[in-house]
Amino acid sequence: MKGYAGKLLFVDLSAGTTEVRDLPSDWARDFIGGPSLGAKILYNEMPANTDPFSPQSVFGFVSGPANAMGAQLGGRYTVVCKSPVTGGWNDANSGGSFGPRMKKAGYDAVFVKGICDKPSYIFIDNGKVEIRDASHLWGKTTTEAEDAIREEIGDKNIGVALIAPAGERVSNIAAVMNDYHRCAARGGPGAVMGSKKLKALVVRGNMAIEPADKEAMTAFNKEINAWRKALDVPFFKAFAEYGTTATYEGSVFGGDTSVKNWEGSAVDITEAQVVPLAGPEMDKHYRKKKYTCHTCPIGCSAIYEITDEKWRIGETSRPEYETLGVFGASMLN
């Protein structure tokens, strides 16, 4: 099938076994994209009323047909599970380069069930699958663990999706992180991953993914770029320059952002409190370079470097709107 790797990987962490299945062509046609295909498979694989943290609970990493083909904005992937927060269906998506790397490693999706008997991570190397000991990674932050995995494998050009101590402790606020700065966060997916004692999914591969019509895709990419350059849209320019931080100030004063944990409103916070946390002001002091996800022409992210002796943390990602909202206006910081 054009646009797909054509394979699905199923891992049983309790049994330590793996199974490779072909992606049915009618599924590829009828369930397009990460959430859709993920919902189909979880519906088939999980018994009714499954507890999100039980061995029968299925957790999935799913790419889409635009991944790894060079399509503009075609770099996102989705994690799917039953949410420990709502008790219902959950999908959360992330950018970076993990999705395309997983697909190039040979699989359109990876689904795991069961619980490891000790902290582990899954390593996929051009289709070959290993379940490796991750005891030495347990307790590490995502940045520390990702660096350690890259050093252990001896390759910087790998994809790593992983959890931090919050996920290990099965906290419902835990995200699944990748590419150091990107996260699939909503609904508690990191908690489900942590309940399985799965620290990370690591992928490496060079499989070629061919589009059904390469000329049409190239023409569409050119059309997107021409449209982007031709339009003089202030919001688009602000988003490309400052990312989601560009929306913080307006969202606070427009009532869309929590103030005093939703007990207050914009009248309870001053401009002097809000402006210093907005991207245009923070970038003046901390921005070191831009960060762009796979095949994304926008490039909404940035790397900061904090050198102040009191708060020195070196390079880090620019906070997103949600972080500014929770740690800023919601707490009156």
C-alpha positions as CSV (number, residue, x, y, z in Angstrom):
1,M,0.0,0.0,0.0
2,K,1.3,3.4,-0.9
3,G,1.8,5.8,2.0
4,Y,2.0,3.0,4.6
5,A,4.7,0.6,5.9
6,G,1.9,-2.0,5.8
7,K,2.8,-3.6,9.1
8,L,1.4,-3.5,12.7
9,L,3.4,-4.6,15.7
10,F,1.7,-6.1,18.8
11,V,3.8,-6.6,22.0
12,D,2.7,-8.6,25.0
13,L,4.9,-7.3,27.8
14,S,3.8,-9.9,30.3
15,A,4.7,-12.8,28.1
16,G,7.6,-11.0,26.4
17,T,6.3,-11.9,23.0
18,T,5.8,-9.9,19.7
19,E,3.5,-10.4,16.8
20,V,3.6,-8.7,13.4
21,R,0.4,-8.4,11.4
22,D,-0.3,-7.0,8.0
23,L,-2.3,-3.7,7.9
24,P,-5.5,-4.6,6.0
25,S,-6.0,-2.4,3.0
26,D,-9.6,-1.7,3.9
27,W,-8.5,-0.5,7.4
28,A,-6.0,1.8,5.8
29,R,-8.8,3.2,3.6
30,D,-11.6,3.4,6.3
31,F,-9.6,4.4,9.3
32,I,-7.3,7.2,8.2
33,G,-4.9,8.8,10.7
34,G,-3.6,7.9,14.1
35,P,-6.7,8.3,16.3
36,S,-9.0,6.5,13.8
37,L,-6.8,3.5,13.3
38,G,-6.0,3.4,17.0
39,A,-9.7,3.4,17.9
40,K,-10.4,0.6,15.6
41,I,-7.6,-1.6,17.0
42,L,-8.3,-0.8,20.7
43,Y,-11.9,-1.7,20.1
44,N,-10.9,-5.0,18.7
45,E,-8.2,-5.9,21.2
46,M,-9.5,-4.7,24.6
47,P,-12.2,-6.4,26.5
48,A,-15.2,-4.3,27.6
49,N,-14.8,-2.4,30.9
50,T,-11.0,-2.9,30.9
51,D,-9.2,-1.0,33.7
52,P,-6.7,1.4,32.1
53,F,-3.9,0.0,34.4
54,S,-4.7,-3.7,34.0
55,P,-2.6,-6.1,31.9
56,Q,-5.4,-6.3,29.4
57,S,-5.2,-2.6,28.7
58,V,-3.8,-1.8,25.3
59,F,-1.6,1.2,24.6
60,G,-0.7,2.3,21.1
61,F,1.7,4.5,19.1
62,V,0.1,5.2,15.7
63,S,1.4,7.1,12.7
64,G,-0.6,8.3,9.7
65,P,-0.4,8.1,5.9
66,A,1.4,11.5,5.7
67,N,4.3,10.4,7.9
68,A,7.7,9.8,6.3
69,M,6.8,10.8,2.8
70,G,7.9,14.5,2.8
71,A,4.4,15.9,3.0
72,Q,4.2,19.3,4.6
73,L,3.1,19.1,8.3
74,G,3.3,15.3,8.0
75,G,5.4,14.7,11.2
76,R,2.8,14.0,13.9
77,Y,1.9,10.7,15.6
78,T,-0.7,9.8,18.1
79,V,-0.7,7.8,21.4
80,V,-4.0,6.0,22.1
81,C,-5.3,4.3,25.2
82,K,-8.2,4.2,27.7
83,S,-7.8,7.3,29.8
84,P,-7.3,6.9,33.5
85,V,-8.7,10.4,33.9
86,T,-12.1,10.0,32.1
87,G,-12.4,6.2,31.9
88,G,-13.1,6.5,28.2
89,W,-11.3,6.7,24.9
90,N,-8.1,8.9,24.8
91,D,-5.8,10.1,22.0
92,A,-3.0,12.6,22.3
93,N,-0.7,13.6,19.5
94,S,2.8,15.0,19.3
95,G,5.2,16.5,16.7
96,G,8.9,16.2,16.4
97,S,10.4,13.3,14.3
98,F,9.3,10.2,16.2
99,G,6.3,9.4,14.0
100,P,8.2,9.3,10.7
101,R,11.1,7.4,12.4
102,M,8.7,4.8,13.7
103,K,7.3,4.3,10.2
104,K,10.7,4.1,8.6
105,A,11.5,1.4,11.2
106,G,8.9,-0.8,9.6
107,Y,5.6,-0.2,11.4
108,D,2.6,2.0,11.0
109,A,1.6,1.4,14.6
110,V,2.9,-0.4,17.7
111,F,0.5,-1.7,20.3
112,V,1.5,-3.0,23.8
113,K,-0.5,-4.9,26.4
114,G,0.6,-6.7,29.6
115,I,3.0,-5.4,32.3
116,C,6.8,-5.9,32.3
117,D,8.2,-7.7,35.3
118,K,10.8,-5.0,35.5
119,P,11.3,-1.6,33.9
120,S,11.9,-2.1,30.2
121,Y,12.0,-0.4,26.8
122,I,11.2,-1.7,23.3
123,F,13.8,-1.2,20.6
124,I,12.8,-1.6,17.0
125,D,15.7,-1.6,14.5
126,N,14.5,-1.8,10.9
127,G,11.7,-4.2,11.8
128,K,13.7,-6.3,14.4
129,V,12.1,-6.0,17.8
130,E,13.8,-6.4,21.3
131,I,12.5,-5.8,24.8
132,R,15.4,-4.4,26.8
133,D,16.0,-3.8,30.5
134,A,15.4,-0.2,31.5
135,S,16.2,-0.5,35.2
136,H,19.1,1.9,34.8
137,L,16.8,4.4,33.2
138,W,14.0,4.3,35.8
139,G,13.9,7.5,37.8
140,K,15.6,9.6,35.1
141,T,13.9,12.6,33.5
142,T,13.1,12.3,29.9
143,T,16.1,14.4,28.8
144,E,18.4,12.3,30.9
145,A,16.9,9.0,29.7
146,E,16.8,10.0,26.1
147,D,20.5,11.0,26.2
148,A,21.3,7.7,27.9
149,I,19.4,5.6,25.3
150,R,21.2,7.4,22.4
151,E,24.5,6.7,24.0
152,E,23.7,3.1,24.8
153,I,22.6,2.4,21.2
154,G,25.4,4.6,19.8
155,D,23.2,6.5,17.3
156,K,21.8,10.0,17.5
157,N,19.4,9.4,14.6
158,I,16.9,7.4,16.5
159,G,13.3,8.1,17.6
160,V,12.6,7.9,21.4
161,A,9.1,8.2,22.9
162,L,9.3,7.9,26.7
163,I,8.0,8.8,30.2
164,A,9.5,10.6,33.1
165,P,9.2,9.9,36.9
166,A,5.6,11.2,36.9
167,G,4.6,8.4,34.4
168,E,6.6,5.8,36.4
169,R,4.6,6.8,39.5
170,V,1.3,6.4,37.4
171,S,0.4,10.0,37.8
172,N,-2.6,11.0,35.7
173,I,-0.9,14.3,34.6
174,A,2.0,12.3,33.0
175,A,2.8,12.9,29.3
176,V,4.6,10.8,26.7
177,M,7.6,12.8,25.5
178,N,9.7,12.6,22.4
179,D,12.5,14.6,20.7
180,Y,13.3,16.2,24.1
181,H,10.7,18.9,23.6
182,R,7.5,17.4,22.1
183,C,4.8,15.7,24.1
184,A,1.5,13.8,23.8
185,A,0.0,14.9,27.0
186,R,-3.8,14.9,27.3
187,G,-5.7,12.3,29.2
188,G,-2.9,10.6,31.2
189,P,-1.2,8.5,28.5
190,G,2.1,8.6,30.5
191,A,0.4,7.0,33.4
192,V,-0.9,4.1,31.3
193,M,2.6,3.6,29.9
194,G,4.1,3.8,33.3
195,S,1.6,1.2,34.7
196,K,3.1,-1.2,32.2
197,K,6.7,-0.4,33.5
198,L,7.5,0.6,29.9
199,K,10.0,3.4,30.0
200,A,10.3,4.0,26.2
201,L,9.7,3.0,22.7
202,V,12.9,3.4,20.6
203,V,12.9,3.2,16.9
204,R,15.5,3.2,14.1
205,G,15.1,2.5,10.4
206,N,15.6,3.5,6.8
207,M,12.6,2.0,5.1
208,A,11.3,4.1,2.2
209,I,7.7,5.1,2.3
210,E,6.3,5.9,-1.2
211,P,3.3,8.1,-1.8
212,A,0.7,7.0,-4.2
213,D,1.3,10.1,-6.4
214,K,4.6,11.8,-5.7
215,E,4.1,14.5,-8.3
216,A,0.7,15.5,-6.7
217,M,2.2,15.6,-3.3
218,T,5.1,17.8,-4.5
219,A,2.7,20.1,-6.2
220,F,0.6,20.3,-3.0
221,N,3.6,21.1,-0.9
222,K,4.5,24.0,-3.3
223,E,0.9,25.3,-3.1
224,I,1.1,25.3,0.7
225,N,4.4,27.3,0.6
226,A,3.1,29.7,-1.9
227,W,-0.1,30.3,0.1
228,R,1.9,30.7,3.3
229,K,4.3,33.3,1.7
230,A,1.5,35.2,-0.1
231,L,-0.7,35.7,2.9
232,D,0.0,38.6,5.2
233,V,-1.6,37.2,8.3
234,P,-0.4,38.7,11.6
235,F,-1.5,35.7,13.6
236,F,0.4,33.3,11.4
237,K,3.5,35.4,11.6
238,A,3.2,35.6,15.4
239,F,2.7,31.9,15.7
240,A,5.7,31.1,13.4
241,E,7.9,33.5,15.5
242,Y,6.6,32.9,19.0
243,G,4.6,29.7,18.9
244,T,1.7,29.2,21.3
245,T,3.2,31.8,23.6
246,A,2.0,34.4,21.2
247,T,-1.6,33.7,22.3
248,Y,-0.9,34.0,26.1
249,E,-1.5,37.7,26.6
250,G,-4.6,37.9,24.5
251,S,-6.1,34.7,26.0
252,V,-5.6,36.0,29.6
253,F,-7.3,39.3,28.9
254,G,-9.9,37.7,26.7
255,G,-11.0,35.4,29.5
256,D,-9.9,32.2,27.8
257,T,-7.1,31.5,30.3
258,S,-7.6,30.5,33.9
259,V,-7.0,33.3,36.4
260,K,-6.8,32.3,40.1
261,N,-7.6,28.7,39.1
262,W,-10.8,29.9,37.4
263,E,-11.9,31.7,40.5
264,G,-10.9,35.1,39.1
265,S,-10.9,36.9,35.8
266,A,-8.8,39.3,33.8
267,V,-9.6,42.1,36.3
268,D,-7.6,40.2,38.9
269,I,-4.3,40.3,37.0
270,T,-2.3,43.2,35.7
271,E,-0.6,43.8,32.4
272,A,2.7,44.0,34.3
273,Q,2.2,40.4,35.5
274,V,1.2,39.0,32.1
275,V,3.5,40.6,29.5
276,P,6.8,39.3,30.9
277,L,5.6,35.7,30.4
278,A,4.5,36.2,26.8
279,G,6.8,34.9,24.1
280,P,7.8,38.3,22.6
281,E,9.2,39.4,25.9
282,M,10.8,36.1,27.0
283,D,12.5,35.6,23.6
284,K,14.4,38.8,24.1
285,H,16.1,37.3,27.2
286,Y,16.3,33.6,26.6
287,R,15.9,32.4,23.0
288,K,18.9,30.7,21.6
289,K,17.6,29.1,18.4
290,K,14.4,28.0,16.6
291,Y,13.2,24.4,16.7
292,T,11.2,22.9,13.8
293,C,9.4,19.6,13.7
294,H,9.7,17.1,10.8
295,T,8.5,18.7,7.5
296,C,6.9,21.6,9.2
297,P,7.2,25.0,7.4
298,I,6.0,26.9,10.5
299,G,8.7,26.2,13.0
300,C,6.7,27.4,16.1
301,S,9.1,26.2,18.7
302,A,12.3,27.6,20.2
303,I,15.2,26.5,22.4
304,Y,15.9,28.7,25.4
305,E,19.1,28.9,27.4
306,I,18.9,30.1,31.0
307,T,22.3,31.3,32.2
308,D,21.4,33.3,35.3
309,E,23.4,31.9,38.1
310,K,20.4,31.5,40.4
311,W,18.2,29.7,37.9
312,R,20.8,28.1,35.6
313,I,19.4,25.1,33.7
314,G,21.2,25.4,30.4
315,E,19.3,24.7,27.2
316,T,15.6,23.9,27.5
317,S,12.4,24.3,25.4
318,R,10.4,27.5,25.3
319,P,7.3,27.0,27.5
320,E,4.1,26.5,25.6
321,Y,0.8,28.4,26.2
322,E,-0.6,25.7,28.5
323,T,2.5,25.9,30.8
324,L,2.3,29.7,30.9
325,G,-1.4,29.6,31.7
326,V,-1.1,27.1,34.6
327,F,2.1,28.5,36.1
328,G,1.3,32.1,35.2
329,A,-2.2,33.5,35.3
330,S,-3.8,30.6,37.1
331,M,-1.4,31.0,40.0
332,L,-1.1,34.8,39.7
333,N,2.6,34.6,38.9
